[in-house]
């Protein structure tokens, strides 16, 4: 099984989505992730959601999807004893992940400088909305706030619609993946140099770099992106969204080979003989005429038929599907993008995500089930050398 991070220990103080998703990726790759949560409450995502029987047990779907494969330890970090235990655990860790507001970790005594004194080979990862420096650094934000600020909402939707948010919290997820990549790179650097590394991952930075080509073009030429609806960024008249007999087909016939293959596949070789469309420049000059001609043809068959026809001709095309439709496709099953788990108190399987890539032909999954709040506290702390007498006293004081 692909476990490149086996033997790596991660102490995870992050909550909600970006941070937990980052450490979930590490857990899927074999790292031991110890998630530290507030006694009696835990991660905010443990409650709420569509299945109240799980929320009542603090095992809500929003938590399960990003926290499988982690151990759960409860600690009150506002107490001196709880903080001392956290520092004790961090002294032997390889990675520390936190998503406090900038400055909070330092005030707790868990800042980078304080921790590298007790662990000189630590990878220290901070995840925040805007990063650890800059004039916005102390501001809080969530995915939809960053979407509004970064510019993506003014490129989404049709012209005149007004700003449109991307439907999924993609910045949170992308920030988590960005953080996981940064942590793995930092682990390699520590291995190479024996020096602690501080990693600073920001949601805004991630959001901006997800629009890398747009950002570069604007800064270089002054061009401003506008709402483009369902059309392709290539602006090719033979790419974008086309109505069919029963739905919308997304098509990408950008260069000459794809364009020629498309015309042969849909039975419109006559288009290739028309001087208005004989090369890329002419096709752009006569954009509207070509679009109308293609749409008339695509309206004659269902989108699924065209998808198959064009795939055979090596032309990128796909019918617009709902999430439910795509999850029912055998392609998703073949890629192993989800796994089923069982949770006490809920009848039937619960589906959680796996890795977004395969290694040696397999998609890594964690063997460790999502843990109830504090399920591993005593085992982890005993392994750290804390006596049972001390554990009993800590529990009585609600510190664990």
JOJO-V106683 format. One line per field, one symbol per residue. psi: psi as a letter, one per 40 degrees, with the letter a starting at -180 (. if undefined). Layout:
psi: ???
This chain:
psi: ihgeehehhhhheiiccdddddddddddeeihhhhhihhedahdeeiaaegdddddeffiddddeeeieiihhhhheeiddddddddddddeidihhifihhdddddeefiddddedegefhhhhhhideieiieedeiiiidddddddeeddeeiiiheeiihihdigdddddddddddddddddddddddefhihhhhhiddddddeefdddddddddeehhiihebeiiddehefiahhiadeahhhiggdiddddddddddeffdddeehddfeiddddddfddddddddddddeeiiddddddddddefhhihhhiidddddeidddddefeiihihhhehhiihhiiaieiihfeihhihehiiiihededddddddeehidddddddddefd.
